Amino acid sequence: MAISETDLAHLRTCIDLARQALDAGDEPFGSVLVGGDGTVLRTDRNRVAGGDATRHPEFDLARWAGEHVDPADRAACTVYTSGEHCPMCSAAHAWNGLGRIVYAASTAQLGSWLREWGVAPGPVRPLAINDVAPDLPVDGPAPELEAEVRALHARLHGVDA
């Protein structure tokens, strides 16, 4: 499925949330959970600066959906995110039976930027969503948003985008 104008609008909200995270001293990631009827169910941003490295918005949205969205309705939900899910978030998403994922920037793109800037890799292998959860419907990246996402990560690492 191609990324639609509606998808882009939700992704722009994710980028705004990522900017809020960065402004609050967190890593720049933001996510939106949308129900099958198009209703925004919940939004979140990264909250790892408090010391819990699992406080990714995608993970928290999957957990919230597991508690608040009927299991029969979860597959119709879409999670939008500024950056492709990490393996932890991909697994949480799949285990809780959520549907489509749409992201602005891919794991491969982020990895390339970090290597370009000389940033050491994280402690978890950077896998694409479908390498962790092969049956999830996934769309991304969104080329029209790449520069914005790159600029946020450049700001985090104190480099020029």
JOTA-V557381 format. One record per pair of residues at least 6 apart in sequence whose C-alpha atoms are under 7 Angstrom apart, sorted by the first residue. I is the first residue (numbers start at 1). J is the second residue. D is the distance in whole Angstrom. If there is no record, write none. Layout:
I&J&D, I&J&D
This chain:
1&139&7, 2&139&7, 3&139&7, 10&32&7, 10&80&6, 11&80&6, 11&81&6, 11&82&6, 11&104&6, 14&30&5, 14&31&5, 14&32&6, 14&80&7, 14&81&6, 14&82&5, 15&30&6, 15&82&6, 15&149&7, 17&29&7, 17&30&5, 17&44&7, 17&45&5, 18&28&4, 18&29&4, 18&30&4, 18&45&6, 18&82&7, 19&28&6, 19&152&7, 21&27&6, 21&28&5, 21&29&7, 21&45&6, 21&46&6, 22&28&5, 25&49&7, 26&46&6, 26&47&6, 26&48&6, 26&49&5, 27&46&6, 27&156&7, 28&46&7, 28&152&6, 28&153&7, 29&45&6, 29&46&5, 29&82&6, 29&83&6, 30&44&6, 30&45&4, 30&46&6, 30&57&6, 30&81&6, 30&82&6, 31&43&6, 31&44&5, 31&45&6, 31&57&6, 31&58&6, 31&79&7, 31&80&5, 31&81&4, 31&82&6, 32&42&6, 32&43&4, 32&44&7, 32&79&6, 32&80&5, 32&81&6, 33&40&6, 33&41&6, 33&42&5, 33&43&6, 33&61&7, 33&77&7, 33&78&6, 33&79&5, 33&80&6, 34&40&4, 34&41&5, 34&77&6, 34&78&5, 34&79&6, 35&41&6, 35&76&7, 35&77&4, 35&78&7, 36&76&5, 36&77&5, 44&57&5, 45&57&5, 46&55&6, 46&56&5, 46&57&5, 47&55&5, 47&56&6, 48&54&7, 48&55&5, 48&56&7, 58&85&7, 58&89&6, 59&89&5, 59&92&6, 62&92&6, 62&93&5, 62&96&6, 66&96&6, 74&97&6, 74&98&5, 74&99&6, 75&97&6, 75&98&5, 75&99&4, 76&99&6, 77&98&6, 77&99&5, 77&100&7, 78&99&6, 78&100&5, 78&101&6, 79&100&6, 79&101&5, 79&102&6, 80&101&6, 80&102&5, 80&103&6, 81&102&6, 81&103&5, 81&104&7, 82&103&6, 82&104&5, 82&105&6, 83&103&6, 83&104&6, 83&105&5, 83&106&6, 84&103&5, 84&105&6, 84&106&5, 84&107&6, 85&129&6, 86&126&7, 86&127&7, 87&127&6, 87&129&7, 87&132&6, 90&129&6, 90&132&6, 90&133&6, 91&132&7, 91&133&6, 94&133&6, 99&136&7, 99&137&7, 100&136&6, 100&137&5, 100&138&6, 101&137&6, 101&138&5, 101&139&6, 102&138&6, 102&139&5, 102&140&6, 103&139&7, 103&140&5, 103&141&6, 104&140&6, 104&141&5, 104&142&5, 104&145&6, 104&146&7, 105&140&7, 105&141&5, 105&142&7, 105&146&6, 105&149&7, 106&140&7, 106&141&6, 107&126&6, 107&128&6, 130&136&7, 150&161&6, 151&161&5, 154&160&6, 154&161&5
